[in-house]
Amino acid sequence: MMSNKRSNSFRRAILQGSRQIKGCSLRDEVGLGLSQQLVRHIAYETLPREVDRKWYFDSYTYCPPPWLILAITIAEVAVFMYYGFQMDRFVLQVSSPLFLKSPLPYHPQLRAQAWRYLSYIFMHTGIEHLSLNMAMQLLVGVPLEMVHGALRIGLVYVCGVLAGSLTVSVTDMMAPVVGSSGGVYALVSAHLANVVMNWSGMKCQFKLFRMAMALVCMSVEFGRAVWLRFYPPAFPPCPNPSFVAHLGGVVVGLTLGVVVLQNYEQRLQEQSLFWIFFCVYTLFVLCAVFWNIFAYSLLDVRLPPPP
């Protein structure tokens, strides 16, 4: 069964052939419908090479649609609204006694419940937390999924989420974790790094201004998380949620994420750099798992009581 991913040899042939059509730009296409204009816009937003943009424009069919990021976002909003009405609070929900009693957030006393290392993304500290994450997730995640597919973008997102909770469990051992920032920061940092590395090839408008705005949004969200972490908790001795998950997501985005975005329409299994970063990531996960099993007792960490 043939793969729809291009091999390196096929890519070289396409690049050689593209020299004959350098003067023909995708921007010169006229008479396009709204859906085709959207696809062309997404191509210029995410892909640095004209040959890739043309390939994507000719082959994209909206089938399947970008369902993954939309489904995650809808689920996050639904969970937030459910607990908002249950707690009668939509701002700083983390100050409610019911917040950490949910089966979703990561809590160091409940780290044996493995699903919490991923399910924490569906809980947010308040509407201000959800809004920033949701905006970045939709504005960056949906176009990336349209170009690279749900499997690749889901890989980067889930790796960022898992790296976020595991990083907290190793470096901020007493703190809980909530929010989708690990996955969001993995996608956004991978995209920004891809733009910088291919600056001359990226033809999206207002690149510098939009990068600055993205960095401002990331900084505001990270600053909010740092402030909340060190703000006096509502229910001591349990501290407020950690901000370290953001950093775990950034590291995944700048390594594994960049490799995924740089190799559009090529088989990832043929890229040695992908396997290097994937093996390093797997080693980190294994070390973090052993840390969670043995380090807490060996270091005699005094954890806050379970919620």
N, C-alpha and C positions, 0 to 999 in steps of 0.2 A: 504494500500500500504506500503510495507516494505521499511525502510530507509537503505541506504548503509553505514550509520554511526553505529559504534559498541556501544552497551550499556556498562555500567560499569561492569555488571555481565558477559557479554560475553568476555570482555577484561580480566577479572580475570581468566576465564577459559582458554583463550589462553595463558596467562602468565604461568599458572600452567603446561599446556601441553608443553610449550617451554622448561621447565627444562629438558625434556627428549631428546632434540635435541640441547643442548648447544654447542656440538662440531661441529655442522653443520653450517658454516658461509656462508653468501651470497657471500663473497669474494672467496669462494672455487668453485663457479660455473664456469664451463668451456664451451667453444664452443658457447659463446654468440655473437650475431650480434651487429653491431654498435649501433642500437637503444636500445637494451637491456643493453649494456654497459653504455650508457648515463643514462638510468633509474637507474641502480645500482649506478652510480656515484652521481646522484642527491639524492638518498636515503641516502647515507653516508654523503652527504653535509648538510642535513637538519634534519634528524631524529636521535634521541639519542638511541633508543632501537632496538635491532636486530629483535624482533618480528614485530615491526612496519615497519622496512625496508623490511622484507620478505613479509609482507602483501602488502605493496606498490608495490614492484617489481612484485608480482604475479597478482595484480589487475589493474595496470596502462596500458592503451591502446592507449594513445595519442588522445583519442576521448572524449571530445573535446580537441583540442590543447591549449597551453597557450596563448590565444588570447588577453586577456584584457591588460596586460602590454605592449605587442607589439603594440596594437592598440593605446594606449595612447601615446607611444613613437613616433610612426609614425605621429600622429596628431600634437604633439609638434614640430617635425622637419618640417612638412609641414607649420605650422603657422610661425615658425621662418624664413623659407626660403621666404615665401610670404612677410612678413614685411621687411626682409632683402633686397629683390630686390626693394620693394616699397620705402624704406628709403635710399637705396643705402649704407647700413651700416650693417656690420655683427659683429663688435666688439663694445661693449658699446652702443648698440642700445638705451639704456635709455637716452642718450644725444641728441636724435633726437626729434624735436618738435612733430612729428607724433606718438611717442611711446605710450603715455598715452591717445591719442585720440581714440585708439582702443576700441571696446566694451568689451574687455576681461579682462583687469587688474582691480583689486580692487582699488578704489579711495575713500577716505573718504567723498568727496562731493557727490559721486554717490552711497553711500552705500544702498540706497533704492532699487537699481537694484540688486535683490537678487542673480541673476545668477553669479555675479562677485565674490561672496564668493567661488565659485568653478572654474569658467572659467579662473581665473588668472593663473592657472598652465600651460596654453598653451603659455604664453608670458614669454620670458627670457631676461635678461638685455644684453646678448651678447652670442657669441659662446662659450666663456669660462664658462659661467653659464650653458648653455645647455649641454655642453660636460660632465661636472662632474655629473650633475644630471642624464643624460641619461646613463652614464656608471654604476653608482650605481643602477639605476632603472632596467636595464637589467640584470646585474650580480647577483643581489639579488632577484629582483622581479619575474623574469621568473622561476627560480628553485622553489621558494616558491609557485608560482601559479600551477606549475606542481604537487606539492605534496598536497597542501591544497585546490586547486580549485579557480576559479575566484571569486566566491561569498564571500568566507572568506577573501581572499587577497584584493578584491575590498572594502570590509567593512573597513579593517584597513587603506587602502590607502585613501579612501574618508573621513573617520573620521579624519585622519591626515591633509588632505587638508583643511577641514572645520575648524578644531581646529586652524590651522595656521592663516587663515584670521581673525577669530574671536578674537584670542589672540592679533593680531596686532590692531584690532579695539578697544580693551580695554586698551592696554598698550602703544601703539605707535600711538596715535589717529590721528596724522596729516599725517602719511606716507601712500603711496600706497603699494601694494603687487603684486609681479610677481614671477613666477617660481614654479616648482613642488616640491620644497624642503620639504614642509610640509608632503606630501605623501611619498616621498622617505625616509625621515628621520624616519618616522613611521615604514616603513618596515625594514630598515637597523638596527635601534636600537632594534626592536623586535627580529630580527634574532640574533644579537650579544648577547643580553641578554639571549636568549634561549641557545646559545652555552655555555655561561659562567655558567648558571645554571645547565647544563648537560655536564660539561666539560669531565668527565671520559667516558661518553657514546658516545660522538661525536667522530667518527672515521675518520673525514676528515683530509687530510694531511696538514701539516704546519699550524696548527690552530693558534698558537701564532703569527706567521709572518703575516698571512692573516688578523687576527683581528687588528694587528698593522697597516697594510696598509689601512684597511677600516676606522679606526679611523683617520689616517692621511688625507685621502680623505675628510672625513666629516669635519675635522678641517680646511683644506684648503678652502673648500667651505664656511664654516661658517665665517672664517676670511675674505674672499673676500667680503661676504655680509655685515659684520660689517664695513669694510673699506669703501665700497661704500655708506653705509647709512650716514656716517659722512663726506664724501667727499663733497665739495661745489657743490650744485646742478646746473645743466645747466639752469634750469628755476625757479629761486626763485620766490615766497616763497615756492613753492612745494618741499619738501625734496626728496631725492632719496628713492628707495624702502626699506622697513624695513627688518631686519634680524630676527625678533621675530617669524616669521612663522616656522623657523627651530625648535625652542624650543617647540612650540606647537606640532609639529610632533613627537619629541622625547618623550614627556610626553605620547602621545597616544600609541606610540610603546612600552614603558616600562610598560604600564598598560593593555589596551585592547589588544594590539598586542601580548604580551607575553602569555596571556590566550588563544588566538586563536591558536598560534603555539604550545603551550604545550599540546593541546588536539587534536592531530591528530586522525582522524577517530572516534571521539566521538561526541555526540550531544552537541552542545554548550548550548542548552537550559537546559541541565541537570547540568551544572556547575554553582554553586552559585556565584563563583568569577566573572564569566563573567557578570552575571546580576548586581552585585555590581558595577563593573567598567562601565558597560553600563548605569546604572542609574546615576552615578556620571557624566558621559560624557553628558548625556541628560540634567541634571541639569545645567551644565556649558553652554551648548548651549542656553538654555532658559534664563539664566541670561545675557549672552552676547547679546542676541536679545533685551532684555529689556534695557540693557545698550546703545545699538545703537539707540534705539528709544528715550530714555529720557535723557541720560547723557550728550550728546553733547550740548543740549540747556541749561540744568541746570547748567553745568560748564562753559557755555559761551565760548566754545572752538572756537578759530579763525582759521578756516580751510583755506587751500590754495584754490584759485579759481579753478573751474572745468576745465579740459583740453579742 
